[in-house]
């Protein structure tokens, strides 16, 4: 029975697992979204949410606790200055896991782990791609209309 057993082992030793979670947390806070396996994303989600909750306090002790987990000073500065301000009064749920499907090589379940309030960057890119696709579709329709008009006149 698994009573009171938290977390996934991810087929790693405890030190390797901790290093993996620290690395995933650093990458997520640096890039605002990462692509990884579903199990790693779910584990990293709880790890990162605890770090962000500590950072919301903003005092020296919480800063030292966060720096104990995240070794990159620039990421810690960004966390305390930008990310915490953007999160604001959100009572939790700072991250989102989006399932992607399976990876071709080994059929592992893939997912995107992202910070909730930072999806505007991705949305802007998606809107730009959508606008480009619409423009290409309009150009294609025009060329088809011109070709059909030329064929009817001949």
N, C-alpha and C positions, 0 to 999 in steps of 0.2 A: 504494500500500500504506500501511496505517496503523501501521507498526511504531513502537512506543514513543510513540504519541500518546495522551495521557491526557485525559479529560474531554470534555464536550460544549460546543459554542460557544453553543448556545441562541439563535442568530441575533442576537448582541449583540457589541459591541466588548468588549475585555478589561476596561476600566474599568467599563462598564455591567454586565458579568457579575459582577465582583467586588462591586459595590454590591448587586446582586440577591442574591448568596449571603450577604452580610453581613446584609441585611435579613431574609432567610428564617431565618437562624440566630438572629437576635435575636428574631424572632417565635416561633420554636419554643421557645427557652429561656424566653420570657416566658409563653406560653400552654400549653406542654407538648404541643400537637398543632396541626398546621396542615393545611389542605386546599389542594393545589396540583396542577399538572400532574405527570405521572409522571416526565418527564425532569428537571424542576426538583427534584423530591423526591429522585431518585437522586443528583443532583449535590450538593444541600444535605446529604444524609446523610453523604457523605464529609467535607465541609467541617466539619460540626458534630462529627463523631466526632473529628477532629483537635483541635478546640478543647477538647472535654471531656477528651481524653487529656492535653492540656497542663495543664488546670485540676486534674487529679488530683494533679499534683506538688505544687501548693499553695505554691510559693515565690514570691518577689517577681518574679523574672524571668519565670516562667510567667504570673503575673498581668498583667504588662506586655504580654506577647505576646498574651494573650487580649483585653486592653483595646485593643490595636491593631486587632483585628478587630471587636469588639463595642463600639459607642460608648455604649451605654446603661449608666450606672453601676449602676442598680438591678438590671438583669439580671445584670451581672457579680457583684455582691454575692450575689445569689440563687444563681448558679452555684457560687461558691466555698463558700457556707455550706450550702445545702440540697441542691442537685442532686448535688454530688460526694459528700456524705455518704450520700445515698440509693443512689447507684450502688455504693458500697462496693468490693468486690473483684472486680467484674465485669471480665473481661479484654478487653472490647471489645464491640461490638454494642450500643451504647447507644440506637440508634434503630431504628424499624421502619417499613417502607413497606407500606401496605395499598392495594391497587388497588381503585378504586371503579367503573370503567366509563368511559363517554364523556360528555363535556359536550354538552348539547343544542345550544348555539350553533354550535360549530365542530367537534364530534366529537373534541375533544382528550382523550387518556387522562388521567383524574383519579386522584389518590391522596391518602391521608392519611399525613403524616409525623408520627410521635409518638415521644416518649421512652418507652422500654420500661417502666421502673419506675413511670411516672406514669399508667398506664392505669386505676388504681383510680377516678379521678375519672369517667372515661367509663363504667366498669363500674357505678358507683353510679347514674349517670343512667339507664343502660340497665335496671338492675334496677328502678328506680322506675317507668319507663315500662312495663316488663313487668308489674309488680304492678298498675298502673292498668288495663292492658288486660285482665288476668285478672279484676279486680273488675268491669269493665264487662261482660265476657262472662258472669259469674255473675249479674249483675243482669238481663241480657238473657234468660238462661235462665229465671230466676224469673218474669219478666213473661210469657214464652211459656208457661210451665207454668200460670200463673194464667189466661191467656186460653184455653188448651186446656181447663182445668178448668171454666171458665165456659161454654164452648161445649158440653161434654159434659153439663152439668147442665140446659141449656136444651133 
